[in-house]
């Protein structure tokens, strides 16, 4: 029997933004799993799912980034993990193929060509591994006129400047038959791209990973709704000092994430919070605060009313680690995406709403309970289709 460190990779993560805080934490996670899987597996929701994908720790990682640092330098710079946690896996980390991100001034066609050449090299290195693109690029300004891109051809003939950089990665992957996980708030699931995904038999899981504050917001809002308590107002503050926090100080870059964090509350509850005031009483603020680094802090003040309209309130203070929360979710979603493709399911997957602030697709489950039920049904559907395929549809 092979030692854990000798496993042949059966899943290949192709990470856009591989040297960011989440990307480097994911890299350390992948490396650590080969030697000490017990440090990671308890934090995965898919650890005991999808046996047809092979052993859960059998993962390799490659990707792209514009940073001049090597992967070790990037891990050190972000400071998410203490050195003693990643240094034992330095040799594995150094072996990961991290390519230069394509020049954003190039045409989308040229960017796609470069990335597909990189993808082929990775797949040749890991011929038995199933690839999946994990998009971890920073929040960016959305397309000003997405309707103009009715076809993929209309998109790829554009110059790269002014286009979401994510789109080139997503088209390159889908065109190569590789599933996509969009962990970012960036709107890459344009109708033309979704149509291409269906045609290529590729699932798209997204949008905007639900890591900390928003996860608990969904849980609490669902519980308050179930209990018949009326939410009169909800104030949310996030302070974080990593590169993501600094990036989100740009209002144009932050608008998508703020909208995703704000709109879901009304959707869950079934009424606009603050309706009786004539304006929204759901406030969400993100502030860059360097001393926190990756250890973000989230404060929520929740005003509710019971019978007779009498007021009550809740206070929630989350002191989380942004990348530590996000990295296992990205790995879970990669496994879901490859399982979906193996089962012959393609296009946006709304049933994965448990993981996202803004799940893409029709009739996405809204409440926490509905999201859990949707996951169970999706898993059963995957297993059923895999069983039928393995038995010749008998």
Short mmCIF file of the C-alpha atoms (twelve columns), coordinates in Angstrom:
data_MODEL
# 
_entry.id   MODEL 
# 
loop_
_atom_site.group_PDB 
_atom_site.id 
_atom_site.type_symbol 
_atom_site.label_atom_id 
_atom_site.label_alt_id 
_atom_site.label_comp_id 
_atom_site.label_asym_id 
_atom_site.label_seq_id 
_atom_site.Cartn_x 
_atom_site.Cartn_y 
_atom_site.Cartn_z 
_atom_site.pdbx_PDB_model_num 
ATOM 1   C CA . UNK A 1   0.000   0.000  0.000   1 
ATOM 2   C CA . UNK A 2   1.325   3.451  -0.940  1 
ATOM 3   C CA . UNK A 3   2.363   5.806  1.799   1 
ATOM 4   C CA . UNK A 4   0.200   8.975  1.915   1 
ATOM 5   C CA . UNK A 5   3.051   11.002 0.419   1 
ATOM 6   C CA . UNK A 6   3.185   8.686  -2.621  1 
ATOM 7   C CA . UNK A 7   -0.433  9.093  -3.700  1 
ATOM 8   C CA . UNK A 8   -1.033  9.681  -7.407  1 
ATOM 9   C CA . UNK A 9   -3.038  12.912 -7.698  1 
ATOM 10  C CA . UNK A 10  -6.602  12.304 -8.790  1 
ATOM 11  C CA . UNK A 11  -7.772  15.931 -8.600  1 
ATOM 12  C CA . UNK A 12  -5.912  18.866 -10.141 1 
ATOM 13  C CA . UNK A 13  -6.726  22.363 -8.915  1 
ATOM 14  C CA . UNK A 14  -5.961  25.052 -11.511 1 
ATOM 15  C CA . UNK A 15  -6.091  28.217 -9.438  1 
ATOM 16  C CA . UNK A 16  -6.474  31.723 -10.849 1 
ATOM 17  C CA . UNK A 17  -4.873  33.950 -8.225  1 
ATOM 18  C CA . UNK A 18  -2.710  31.174 -6.795  1 
ATOM 19  C CA . UNK A 19  -0.414  33.509 -4.833  1 
ATOM 20  C CA . UNK A 20  -3.150  35.439 -3.056  1 
ATOM 21  C CA . UNK A 21  -3.990  34.884 0.603   1 
ATOM 22  C CA . UNK A 22  -6.619  32.236 -0.135  1 
ATOM 23  C CA . UNK A 23  -4.595  30.705 -2.962  1 
ATOM 24  C CA . UNK A 24  -1.463  30.237 -0.850  1 
ATOM 25  C CA . UNK A 25  -3.509  28.867 2.042   1 
ATOM 26  C CA . UNK A 26  -5.103  26.428 -0.393  1 
ATOM 27  C CA . UNK A 27  -1.633  25.477 -1.631  1 
ATOM 28  C CA . UNK A 28  -0.475  24.789 1.922   1 
ATOM 29  C CA . UNK A 29  -3.656  22.795 2.514   1 
ATOM 30  C CA . UNK A 30  -3.046  20.641 -0.550  1 
ATOM 31  C CA . UNK A 31  0.584   20.072 0.435   1 
ATOM 32  C CA . UNK A 32  -0.242  19.228 4.061   1 
ATOM 33  C CA . UNK A 33  -2.946  16.757 3.017   1 
ATOM 34  C CA . UNK A 34  -0.352  14.517 1.411   1 
ATOM 35  C CA . UNK A 35  1.485   13.962 4.700   1 
ATOM 36  C CA . UNK A 36  -0.953  14.812 7.491   1 
ATOM 37  C CA . UNK A 37  -4.495  14.599 6.097   1 
ATOM 38  C CA . UNK A 38  -5.937  14.528 9.615   1 
ATOM 39  C CA . UNK A 39  -5.162  18.261 9.871   1 
ATOM 40  C CA . UNK A 40  -7.481  19.032 6.950   1 
ATOM 41  C CA . UNK A 41  -10.089 16.335 6.402   1 
ATOM 42  C CA . UNK A 42  -12.216 17.192 9.489   1 
ATOM 43  C CA . UNK A 43  -12.711 20.675 7.997   1 
ATOM 44  C CA . UNK A 44  -14.040 19.417 4.649   1 
ATOM 45  C CA . UNK A 45  -17.729 18.869 3.991   1 
ATOM 46  C CA . UNK A 46  -16.922 16.391 1.199   1 
ATOM 47  C CA . UNK A 47  -14.337 14.268 3.007   1 
ATOM 48  C CA . UNK A 48  -16.669 11.253 3.050   1 
ATOM 49  C CA . UNK A 49  -18.422 11.935 -0.256  1 
ATOM 50  C CA . UNK A 50  -17.789 10.820 -3.834  1 
ATOM 51  C CA . UNK A 51  -15.641 7.692  -3.389  1 
ATOM 52  C CA . UNK A 52  -15.510 7.390  -7.184  1 
ATOM 53  C CA . UNK A 53  -13.159 10.414 -7.156  1 
ATOM 54  C CA . UNK A 54  -10.561 8.447  -5.229  1 
ATOM 55  C CA . UNK A 55  -9.003  9.277  -1.892  1 
ATOM 56  C CA . UNK A 56  -9.817  12.808 -0.777  1 
ATOM 57  C CA . UNK A 57  -6.187  13.801 -0.065  1 
ATOM 58  C CA . UNK A 58  -5.053  12.858 -3.587  1 
ATOM 59  C CA . UNK A 59  -4.848  16.430 -4.872  1 
ATOM 60  C CA . UNK A 60  -2.339  18.455 -6.887  1 
ATOM 61  C CA . UNK A 61  -2.349  22.197 -7.503  1 
ATOM 62  C CA . UNK A 62  -1.101  24.542 -10.204 1 
ATOM 63  C CA . UNK A 63  -2.257  27.950 -11.352 1 
ATOM 64  C CA . UNK A 64  -1.530  31.514 -12.351 1 
ATOM 65  C CA . UNK A 65  -0.636  34.778 -10.678 1 
ATOM 66  C CA . UNK A 66  0.865   38.143 -11.568 1 
ATOM 67  C CA . UNK A 67  2.990   38.357 -8.401  1 
ATOM 68  C CA . UNK A 68  6.773   38.196 -8.792  1 
ATOM 69  C CA . UNK A 69  7.083   36.206 -5.544  1 
ATOM 70  C CA . UNK A 70  7.525   32.480 -5.680  1 
ATOM 71  C CA . UNK A 71  4.920   30.482 -3.765  1 
ATOM 72  C CA . UNK A 72  7.074   30.372 -0.612  1 
ATOM 73  C CA . UNK A 73  7.579   34.128 -0.707  1 
ATOM 74  C CA . UNK A 74  3.847   34.671 -1.187  1 
ATOM 75  C CA . UNK A 75  2.966   32.451 1.785   1 
ATOM 76  C CA . UNK A 76  5.443   34.363 3.928   1 
ATOM 77  C CA . UNK A 77  4.140   37.738 2.746   1 
ATOM 78  C CA . UNK A 78  0.507   36.965 3.558   1 
ATOM 79  C CA . UNK A 79  1.323   35.539 6.968   1 
ATOM 80  C CA . UNK A 80  -1.885  33.514 7.207   1 
ATOM 81  C CA . UNK A 81  -0.178  30.386 8.551   1 
ATOM 82  C CA . UNK A 82  2.579   30.278 11.153  1 
ATOM 83  C CA . UNK A 83  5.830   29.129 9.568   1 
ATOM 84  C CA . UNK A 84  5.823   25.899 11.546  1 
ATOM 85  C CA . UNK A 85  2.611   24.817 9.780   1 
ATOM 86  C CA . UNK A 86  3.805   25.178 6.190   1 
ATOM 87  C CA . UNK A 87  7.607   24.880 6.392   1 
ATOM 88  C CA . UNK A 88  7.546   21.029 6.690   1 
ATOM 89  C CA . UNK A 89  5.835   20.976 3.279   1 
ATOM 90  C CA . UNK A 90  8.144   23.487 1.582   1 
ATOM 91  C CA . UNK A 91  9.479   21.015 -0.976  1 
ATOM 92  C CA . UNK A 92  5.958   20.081 -2.116  1 
ATOM 93  C CA . UNK A 93  4.960   23.727 -2.335  1 
ATOM 94  C CA . UNK A 94  8.033   24.565 -4.404  1 
ATOM 95  C CA . UNK A 95  7.101   21.854 -6.932  1 
ATOM 96  C CA . UNK A 96  3.723   23.451 -7.746  1 
ATOM 97  C CA . UNK A 97  3.585   24.931 -11.239 1 
ATOM 98  C CA . UNK A 98  2.499   28.569 -10.892 1 
ATOM 99  C CA . UNK A 99  2.537   30.311 -14.272 1 
ATOM 100 C CA . UNK A 100 2.648   34.008 -15.046 1 
ATOM 101 C CA . UNK A 101 -0.840  35.451 -15.451 1 
ATOM 102 C CA . UNK A 102 -1.488  36.546 -19.032 1 
ATOM 103 C CA . UNK A 103 -0.962  40.207 -19.843 1 
ATOM 104 C CA . UNK A 104 -4.326  41.910 -19.401 1 
ATOM 105 C CA . UNK A 105 -3.633  44.151 -22.400 1 
ATOM 106 C CA . UNK A 106 -3.612  41.149 -24.732 1 
ATOM 107 C CA . UNK A 107 -6.735  40.149 -26.574 1 
ATOM 108 C CA . UNK A 108 -8.947  37.624 -24.819 1 
ATOM 109 C CA . UNK A 109 -8.079  35.184 -27.622 1 
ATOM 110 C CA . UNK A 110 -4.358  35.523 -26.908 1 
ATOM 111 C CA . UNK A 111 -4.898  35.139 -23.156 1 
ATOM 112 C CA . UNK A 112 -6.959  31.992 -23.686 1 
ATOM 113 C CA . UNK A 113 -4.300  30.523 -25.977 1 
ATOM 114 C CA . UNK A 114 -1.592  31.114 -23.360 1 
ATOM 115 C CA . UNK A 115 -3.628  29.580 -20.541 1 
ATOM 116 C CA . UNK A 116 -4.676  26.550 -22.540 1 
ATOM 117 C CA . UNK A 117 -1.012  25.843 -23.288 1 
ATOM 118 C CA . UNK A 118 -0.353  26.004 -19.525 1 
ATOM 119 C CA . UNK A 119 -3.318  23.723 -18.879 1 
ATOM 120 C CA . UNK A 120 -2.001  21.145 -21.316 1 
ATOM 121 C CA . UNK A 121 1.381   21.130 -19.552 1 
ATOM 122 C CA . UNK A 122 -0.319  20.588 -16.197 1 
ATOM 123 C CA . UNK A 123 -2.502  17.791 -17.515 1 
ATOM 124 C CA . UNK A 124 0.533   16.095 -19.063 1 
ATOM 125 C CA . UNK A 125 2.281   16.267 -15.694 1 
ATOM 126 C CA . UNK A 126 -0.751  14.779 -13.914 1 
ATOM 127 C CA . UNK A 127 -2.396  12.596 -16.589 1 
ATOM 128 C CA . UNK A 128 -4.613  10.701 -14.138 1 
ATOM 129 C CA . UNK A 129 -5.918  13.796 -12.337 1 
ATOM 130 C CA . UNK A 130 -9.235  15.465 -13.116 1 
ATOM 131 C CA . UNK A 131 -8.730  19.221 -13.554 1 
ATOM 132 C CA . UNK A 132 -10.972 21.993 -12.236 1 
ATOM 133 C CA . UNK A 133 -10.520 25.752 -12.447 1 
ATOM 134 C CA . UNK A 134 -10.842 27.568 -9.112  1 
ATOM 135 C CA . UNK A 135 -11.251 31.314 -9.581  1 
ATOM 136 C CA . UNK A 136 -9.732  33.239 -6.658  1 
ATOM 137 C CA . UNK A 137 -8.993  36.508 -8.457  1 
ATOM 138 C CA . UNK A 138 -9.649  39.795 -6.603  1 
ATOM 139 C CA . UNK A 139 -13.026 41.505 -6.749  1 
ATOM 140 C CA . UNK A 140 -13.139 43.629 -9.896  1 
ATOM 141 C CA . UNK A 141 -15.369 46.222 -11.523 1 
ATOM 142 C CA . UNK A 142 -18.208 44.494 -13.336 1 
ATOM 143 C CA . UNK A 143 -18.806 44.792 -17.058 1 
ATOM 144 C CA . UNK A 144 -20.543 48.080 -17.855 1 
ATOM 145 C CA . UNK A 145 -22.607 46.508 -20.652 1 
ATOM 146 C CA . UNK A 146 -22.717 42.709 -20.314 1 
ATOM 147 C CA . UNK A 147 -25.606 42.496 -22.793 1 
ATOM 148 C CA . UNK A 148 -23.231 43.305 -25.634 1 
ATOM 149 C CA . UNK A 149 -21.540 39.930 -25.183 1 
ATOM 150 C CA . UNK A 150 -24.338 37.769 -26.516 1 
ATOM 151 C CA . UNK A 151 -21.884 35.171 -27.786 1 
ATOM 152 C CA . UNK A 152 -18.490 33.948 -26.670 1 
ATOM 153 C CA . UNK A 153 -17.102 35.065 -30.041 1 
ATOM 154 C CA . UNK A 154 -18.187 38.627 -29.235 1 
ATOM 155 C CA . UNK A 155 -16.298 38.411 -25.965 1 
ATOM 156 C CA . UNK A 156 -13.043 36.882 -27.153 1 
ATOM 157 C CA . UNK A 157 -12.572 39.355 -30.001 1 
ATOM 158 C CA . UNK A 158 -12.300 42.192 -27.446 1 
ATOM 159 C CA . UNK A 159 -9.008  43.603 -26.243 1 
ATOM 160 C CA . UNK A 160 -8.315  42.444 -22.711 1 
ATOM 161 C CA . UNK A 161 -8.242  45.918 -21.168 1 
ATOM 162 C CA . UNK A 162 -11.574 46.804 -19.581 1 
ATOM 163 C CA . UNK A 163 -12.775 43.195 -19.490 1 
ATOM 164 C CA . UNK A 164 -13.024 41.178 -16.297 1 
ATOM 165 C CA . UNK A 165 -9.746  39.228 -16.248 1 
ATOM 166 C CA . UNK A 166 -11.668 36.261 -14.873 1 
ATOM 167 C CA . UNK A 167 -13.496 35.793 -18.158 1 
ATOM 168 C CA . UNK A 168 -10.412 34.676 -20.076 1 
ATOM 169 C CA . UNK A 169 -9.652  32.022 -17.446 1 
ATOM 170 C CA . UNK A 170 -13.234 30.790 -17.433 1 
ATOM 171 C CA . UNK A 171 -13.529 30.567 -21.218 1 
ATOM 172 C CA . UNK A 172 -10.118 28.858 -21.465 1 
ATOM 173 C CA . UNK A 173 -11.198 26.228 -18.952 1 
ATOM 174 C CA . UNK A 174 -14.673 25.600 -20.312 1 
ATOM 175 C CA . UNK A 175 -13.422 25.391 -23.899 1 
ATOM 176 C CA . UNK A 176 -10.959 22.743 -22.675 1 
ATOM 177 C CA . UNK A 177 -13.809 20.809 -21.016 1 
ATOM 178 C CA . UNK A 178 -12.782 21.764 -17.473 1 
ATOM 179 C CA . UNK A 179 -15.365 22.611 -14.766 1 
ATOM 180 C CA . UNK A 180 -15.262 26.004 -13.039 1 
ATOM 181 C CA . UNK A 181 -15.609 27.153 -9.426  1 
ATOM 182 C CA . UNK A 182 -16.157 30.918 -9.216  1 
ATOM 183 C CA . UNK A 183 -15.334 31.793 -5.616  1 
ATOM 184 C CA . UNK A 184 -15.202 35.521 -6.418  1 
ATOM 185 C CA . UNK A 185 -18.020 38.103 -6.517  1 
ATOM 186 C CA . UNK A 186 -17.172 38.802 -10.161 1 
ATOM 187 C CA . UNK A 187 -19.953 38.112 -12.664 1 
ATOM 188 C CA . UNK A 188 -18.405 35.595 -15.031 1 
ATOM 189 C CA . UNK A 189 -21.582 33.567 -15.574 1 
ATOM 190 C CA . UNK A 190 -22.735 35.503 -18.636 1 
ATOM 191 C CA . UNK A 191 -25.493 33.796 -20.659 1 
ATOM 192 C CA . UNK A 192 -23.069 33.055 -23.493 1 
ATOM 193 C CA . UNK A 193 -20.586 31.428 -21.110 1 
ATOM 194 C CA . UNK A 194 -23.308 29.366 -19.459 1 
ATOM 195 C CA . UNK A 195 -24.455 28.193 -22.897 1 
ATOM 196 C CA . UNK A 196 -20.887 27.224 -23.780 1 
ATOM 197 C CA . UNK A 197 -20.616 25.303 -20.505 1 
ATOM 198 C CA . UNK A 198 -23.740 23.315 -21.300 1 
ATOM 199 C CA . UNK A 199 -22.490 22.593 -24.820 1 
ATOM 200 C CA . UNK A 200 -19.121 21.413 -23.463 1 
ATOM 201 C CA . UNK A 201 -20.672 19.388 -20.633 1 
ATOM 202 C CA . UNK A 202 -19.027 21.538 -17.973 1 
ATOM 203 C CA . UNK A 203 -20.589 22.561 -14.617 1 
ATOM 204 C CA . UNK A 204 -20.117 26.068 -13.181 1 
ATOM 205 C CA . UNK A 205 -20.271 26.477 -9.395  1 
ATOM 206 C CA . UNK A 206 -20.603 30.059 -8.170  1 
ATOM 207 C CA . UNK A 207 -20.806 32.954 -7.151  1 
ATOM 208 C CA . UNK A 208 -18.983 34.580 -4.215  1 
ATOM 209 C CA . UNK A 209 -17.914 32.100 -1.546  1 
ATOM 210 C CA . UNK A 210 -19.918 32.387 1.686   1 
ATOM 211 C CA . UNK A 211 -17.167 32.030 4.273   1 
ATOM 212 C CA . UNK A 212 -17.944 33.818 7.535   1 
ATOM 213 C CA . UNK A 213 -20.307 36.639 8.354   1 
ATOM 214 C CA . UNK A 214 -22.711 35.929 5.500   1 
ATOM 215 C CA . UNK A 215 -22.811 32.231 6.366   1 
ATOM 216 C CA . UNK A 216 -23.971 33.027 9.889   1 
ATOM 217 C CA . UNK A 217 -26.346 35.654 8.527   1 
ATOM 218 C CA . UNK A 218 -28.099 32.985 6.474   1 
ATOM 219 C CA . UNK A 219 -28.265 30.655 9.484   1 
ATOM 220 C CA . UNK A 220 -29.662 33.338 11.818  1 
ATOM 221 C CA . UNK A 221 -32.068 34.824 9.292   1 
ATOM 222 C CA . UNK A 222 -33.436 31.350 8.559   1 
ATOM 223 C CA . UNK A 223 -33.843 30.680 12.298  1 
ATOM 224 C CA . UNK A 224 -35.579 34.020 12.926  1 
ATOM 225 C CA . UNK A 225 -37.924 33.435 10.015  1 
ATOM 226 C CA . UNK A 226 -38.766 29.936 11.261  1 
ATOM 227 C CA . UNK A 227 -39.509 31.349 14.721  1 
ATOM 228 C CA . UNK A 228 -41.800 34.088 13.387  1 
ATOM 229 C CA . UNK A 229 -39.580 36.920 14.624  1 
ATOM 230 C CA . UNK A 230 -39.625 40.033 12.449  1 
ATOM 231 C CA . UNK A 231 -36.259 41.491 11.424  1 
ATOM 232 C CA . UNK A 232 -36.568 45.262 11.716  1 
ATOM 233 C CA . UNK A 233 -32.944 46.065 10.966  1 
ATOM 234 C CA . UNK A 234 -29.547 44.454 10.507  1 
ATOM 235 C CA . UNK A 235 -26.227 46.291 10.682  1 
ATOM 236 C CA . UNK A 236 -23.069 44.474 9.579   1 
ATOM 237 C CA . UNK A 237 -19.494 45.708 9.810   1 
ATOM 238 C CA . UNK A 238 -16.421 43.871 8.506   1 
ATOM 239 C CA . UNK A 239 -12.867 44.895 9.303   1 
ATOM 240 C CA . UNK A 240 -9.950  43.105 7.671   1 
ATOM 241 C CA . UNK A 241 -6.387  43.999 6.843   1 
ATOM 242 C CA . UNK A 242 -5.433  41.683 4.006   1 
ATOM 243 C CA . UNK A 243 -5.132  42.458 0.288   1 
ATOM 244 C CA . UNK A 244 -8.817  41.651 -0.186  1 
ATOM 245 C CA . UNK A 245 -9.754  44.310 2.363   1 
ATOM 246 C CA . UNK A 246 -7.551  46.904 0.653   1 
ATOM 247 C CA . UNK A 247 -8.959  46.008 -2.757  1 
ATOM 248 C CA . UNK A 248 -12.514 46.433 -1.474  1 
ATOM 249 C CA . UNK A 249 -11.842 50.047 -0.505  1 
ATOM 250 C CA . UNK A 250 -12.456 50.810 -4.192  1 
ATOM 251 C CA . UNK A 251 -16.260 51.351 -4.343  1 
ATOM 252 C CA . UNK A 252 -16.458 50.008 -7.898  1 
ATOM 253 C CA . UNK A 253 -14.710 46.789 -6.888  1 
ATOM 254 C CA . UNK A 254 -16.708 46.432 -3.680  1 
ATOM 255 C CA . UNK A 255 -20.176 46.954 -5.148  1 
ATOM 256 C CA . UNK A 256 -20.685 43.359 -6.281  1 
ATOM 257 C CA . UNK A 257 -19.669 41.856 -2.935  1 
ATOM 258 C CA . UNK A 258 -21.754 44.383 -0.985  1 
ATOM 259 C CA . UNK A 259 -24.799 43.688 -3.150  1 
ATOM 260 C CA . UNK A 260 -24.360 39.941 -2.691  1 
ATOM 261 C CA . UNK A 261 -24.064 40.333 1.098   1 
ATOM 262 C CA . UNK A 262 -27.075 42.677 1.242   1 
ATOM 263 C CA . UNK A 263 -29.654 41.271 -1.150  1 
ATOM 264 C CA . UNK A 264 -29.741 37.744 0.228   1 
ATOM 265 C CA . UNK A 265 -31.344 38.842 3.522   1 
ATOM 266 C CA . UNK A 266 -34.513 40.152 1.875   1 
ATOM 267 C CA . UNK A 267 -34.641 37.013 -0.271  1 
ATOM 268 C CA . UNK A 268 -34.470 34.712 2.768   1 
ATOM 269 C CA . UNK A 269 -36.971 36.629 4.879   1 
ATOM 270 C CA . UNK A 270 -39.433 37.322 2.075   1 
ATOM 271 C CA . UNK A 271 -39.722 41.043 2.826   1 
ATOM 272 C CA . UNK A 272 -37.459 44.096 2.557   1 
ATOM 273 C CA . UNK A 273 -35.730 44.845 5.845   1 
ATOM 274 C CA . UNK A 274 -36.639 48.421 6.762   1 
ATOM 275 C CA . UNK A 275 -39.838 48.513 4.750   1 
ATOM 276 C CA . UNK A 276 -41.666 50.547 7.395   1 
ATOM 277 C CA . UNK A 277 -38.963 53.221 7.264   1 
ATOM 278 C CA . UNK A 278 -39.270 53.664 3.528   1 
ATOM 279 C CA . UNK A 279 -35.633 52.706 3.048   1 
ATOM 280 C CA . UNK A 280 -33.385 49.727 3.663   1 
ATOM 281 C CA . UNK A 281 -32.438 49.051 7.277   1 
ATOM 282 C CA . UNK A 282 -29.915 46.410 6.237   1 
ATOM 283 C CA . UNK A 283 -26.487 48.034 6.252   1 
ATOM 284 C CA . UNK A 284 -23.253 46.312 5.273   1 
ATOM 285 C CA . UNK A 285 -19.859 47.989 5.561   1 
ATOM 286 C CA . UNK A 286 -16.371 46.702 4.778   1 
ATOM 287 C CA . UNK A 287 -13.386 48.597 6.134   1 
ATOM 288 C CA . UNK A 288 -9.687  48.024 5.580   1 
ATOM 289 C CA . UNK A 289 -7.940  47.893 8.947   1 
ATOM 290 C CA . UNK A 290 -4.283  46.788 8.543   1 
ATOM 291 C CA . UNK A 291 -3.689  45.492 12.102  1 
ATOM 292 C CA . UNK A 292 -6.211  42.675 11.582  1 
ATOM 293 C CA . UNK A 293 -4.385  41.176 8.593   1 
ATOM 294 C CA . UNK A 294 -6.159  38.003 7.461   1 
ATOM 295 C CA . UNK A 295 -7.825  37.658 10.885  1 
ATOM 296 C CA . UNK A 296 -10.952 39.570 10.007  1 
ATOM 297 C CA . UNK A 297 -13.594 40.649 12.480  1 
ATOM 298 C CA . UNK A 298 -17.310 40.950 11.804  1 
ATOM 299 C CA . UNK A 299 -19.904 42.675 13.966  1 
ATOM 300 C CA . UNK A 300 -23.645 42.302 13.551  1 
ATOM 301 C CA . UNK A 301 -26.404 44.203 15.321  1 
ATOM 302 C CA . UNK A 302 -29.795 42.598 14.648  1 
ATOM 303 C CA . UNK A 303 -33.025 44.317 15.696  1 
ATOM 304 C CA . UNK A 304 -36.096 42.091 15.867  1 
ATOM 305 C CA . UNK A 305 -39.672 42.363 17.104  1 
ATOM 306 C CA . UNK A 306 -41.968 39.790 18.635  1 
ATOM 307 C CA . UNK A 307 -45.690 39.823 19.341  1 
ATOM 308 C CA . UNK A 308 -47.198 43.216 20.193  1 
ATOM 309 C CA . UNK A 309 -44.301 44.672 18.197  1 
ATOM 310 C CA . UNK A 310 -42.007 44.739 21.243  1 
ATOM 311 C CA . UNK A 311 -38.312 45.190 20.295  1 
ATOM 312 C CA . UNK A 312 -35.468 42.808 21.012  1 
ATOM 313 C CA . UNK A 313 -31.941 42.566 19.641  1 
ATOM 314 C CA . UNK A 314 -28.995 40.255 19.042  1 
ATOM 315 C CA . UNK A 315 -25.245 40.960 18.883  1 
ATOM 316 C CA . UNK A 316 -22.848 38.719 17.003  1 
ATOM 317 C CA . UNK A 317 -19.071 39.143 16.974  1 
ATOM 318 C CA . UNK A 318 -17.132 36.827 14.681  1 
ATOM 319 C CA . UNK A 319 -13.351 36.784 14.883  1 
ATOM 320 C CA . UNK A 320 -12.486 34.629 11.926  1 
ATOM 321 C CA . UNK A 321 -9.538  33.848 9.691   1 
ATOM 322 C CA . UNK A 322 -10.590 34.679 6.171   1 
ATOM 323 C CA . UNK A 323 -8.354  32.316 4.225   1 
ATOM 324 C CA . UNK A 324 -8.630  29.481 6.765   1 
ATOM 325 C CA . UNK A 325 -12.398 29.588 6.286   1 
ATOM 326 C CA . UNK A 326 -12.178 29.893 2.491   1 
ATOM 327 C CA . UNK A 327 -9.512  27.340 1.517   1 
ATOM 328 C CA . UNK A 328 -11.406 24.163 2.544   1 
ATOM 329 C CA . UNK A 329 -14.548 25.485 0.856   1 
ATOM 330 C CA . UNK A 330 -12.648 25.963 -2.406  1 
ATOM 331 C CA . UNK A 331 -11.392 22.384 -2.165  1 
ATOM 332 C CA . UNK A 332 -14.883 21.088 -1.365  1 
ATOM 333 C CA . UNK A 333 -16.332 22.933 -4.340  1 
ATOM 334 C CA . UNK A 334 -13.655 21.585 -6.661  1 
ATOM 335 C CA . UNK A 335 -14.659 18.052 -5.640  1 
ATOM 336 C CA . UNK A 336 -18.348 18.869 -6.170  1 
ATOM 337 C CA . UNK A 337 -17.589 20.301 -9.621  1 
ATOM 338 C CA . UNK A 338 -15.675 17.236 -10.782 1 
ATOM 339 C CA . UNK A 339 -18.330 14.920 -9.331  1 
ATOM 340 C CA . UNK A 340 -21.013 16.837 -11.230 1 
ATOM 341 C CA . UNK A 341 -19.069 16.560 -14.468 1 
ATOM 342 C CA . UNK A 342 -18.502 12.845 -13.912 1 
ATOM 343 C CA . UNK A 343 -22.263 12.453 -13.496 1 
ATOM 344 C CA . UNK A 344 -22.896 14.298 -16.772 1 
ATOM 345 C CA . UNK A 345 -24.339 17.474 -15.228 1 
ATOM 346 C CA . UNK A 346 -23.442 20.815 -16.810 1 
ATOM 347 C CA . UNK A 347 -24.078 24.556 -16.572 1 
ATOM 348 C CA . UNK A 348 -24.767 26.623 -13.432 1 
ATOM 349 C CA . UNK A 349 -25.546 24.609 -10.292 1 
ATOM 350 C CA . UNK A 350 -27.962 26.523 -8.013  1 
ATOM 351 C CA . UNK A 351 -28.165 23.587 -5.598  1 
ATOM 352 C CA . UNK A 352 -24.692 24.531 -4.332  1 
ATOM 353 C CA . UNK A 353 -26.145 27.688 -2.777  1 
ATOM 354 C CA . UNK A 354 -24.961 26.495 0.646   1 
ATOM 355 C CA . UNK A 355 -21.466 27.638 -0.346  1 
ATOM 356 C CA . UNK A 356 -22.264 30.960 -2.044  1 
ATOM 357 C CA . UNK A 357 -23.609 34.425 -1.306  1 
ATOM 358 C CA . UNK A 358 -25.109 34.704 -4.794  1 
ATOM 359 C CA . UNK A 359 -25.695 31.202 -6.166  1 
ATOM 360 C CA . UNK A 360 -26.054 31.186 -9.930  1 
ATOM 361 C CA . UNK A 361 -28.907 29.389 -11.639 1 
ATOM 362 C CA . UNK A 362 -32.668 29.162 -11.397 1 
ATOM 363 C CA . UNK A 363 -34.537 28.607 -8.104  1 
ATOM 364 C CA . UNK A 364 -31.485 28.542 -5.845  1 
ATOM 365 C CA . UNK A 365 -32.363 27.483 -2.267  1 
ATOM 366 C CA . UNK A 366 -32.488 30.477 0.074   1 
ATOM 367 C CA . UNK A 367 -32.853 29.378 3.697   1 
ATOM 368 C CA . UNK A 368 -30.214 27.368 5.528   1 
ATOM 369 C CA . UNK A 369 -32.542 24.378 5.833   1 
ATOM 370 C CA . UNK A 370 -33.382 24.439 2.127   1 
ATOM 371 C CA . UNK A 371 -29.702 24.680 1.216   1 
ATOM 372 C CA . UNK A 372 -28.850 21.593 3.245   1 
ATOM 373 C CA . UNK A 373 -31.727 19.663 1.684   1 
ATOM 374 C CA . UNK A 374 -30.606 20.774 -1.786  1 
ATOM 375 C CA . UNK A 375 -27.098 19.445 -1.129  1 
ATOM 376 C CA . UNK A 376 -28.441 16.069 -0.036  1 
ATOM 377 C CA . UNK A 377 -30.625 15.827 -3.127  1 
ATOM 378 C CA . UNK A 378 -27.768 16.846 -5.402  1 
ATOM 379 C CA . UNK A 379 -25.484 14.225 -3.889  1 
ATOM 380 C CA . UNK A 380 -28.167 11.559 -4.368  1 
ATOM 381 C CA . UNK A 381 -28.679 12.672 -7.955  1 
ATOM 382 C CA . UNK A 382 -24.948 12.432 -8.653  1 
ATOM 383 C CA . UNK A 383 -24.688 8.997  -7.073  1 
ATOM 384 C CA . UNK A 384 -27.731 7.759  -8.992  1 
ATOM 385 C CA . UNK A 385 -26.354 8.915  -12.332 1 
ATOM 386 C CA . UNK A 386 -22.913 7.467  -11.598 1 
ATOM 387 C CA . UNK A 387 -24.512 4.142  -10.633 1 
ATOM 388 C CA . UNK A 388 -26.548 4.022  -13.846 1 
ATOM 389 C CA . UNK A 389 -23.506 4.837  -15.963 1 
ATOM 390 C CA . UNK A 390 -21.374 2.191  -14.272 1 
ATOM 391 C CA . UNK A 391 -24.124 -0.411 -14.857 1 
ATOM 392 C CA . UNK A 392 -24.818 0.497  -18.440 1 
ATOM 393 C CA . UNK A 393 -28.139 2.273  -17.661 1 
ATOM 394 C CA . UNK A 394 -29.744 -1.044 -16.806 1 
# 
